[in-house]
Amino acid sequence: MDLSNEYQRAWLGLDGGIISTMDDLNQFFRALMGGELLPPAQLAQMKDTVATDARFDPGTRYGLGLTLKPIGSCGSFWGHNGGTGGASTDAFISDDGRRQFAIARNKTSHGPANKLEKDRRAASATFMKVAACGTPV
């Protein structure tokens, strides 16, 4: 299905205007982390991370297009997030590939966090912990 004319996002610059589903994101990260898309040396370069600043959750590290994010007590997960135009997504996979999730949200605010935005962030964090750990938090 070609949706390229449905929502032109050229005004956003480098976001690429990609339309995908949560399943698309999960499939991409399974293939990437499973070694199906890049030679091992290139994937290793992507996974060579540095510490992040206060804009990220504590303990989060960033590599070449990959985030290594600690989630609850279930360990760290590889993935990435993104968002613009009132929507945001997160997609993460465990290092062994056994746990994976993607989440999409609308009504996202990228400005100062009001009560609604704080509640959205808290609900997203809870979802990610449950998805990562496989049990309620």
Helices and strands as residue ranges (DSSP letters): G 10-12, H 22-33, H 40-46, E 50-51, E 61-62, E 67-70, E 76-84, E 87-94, E 100-106, H 115-133
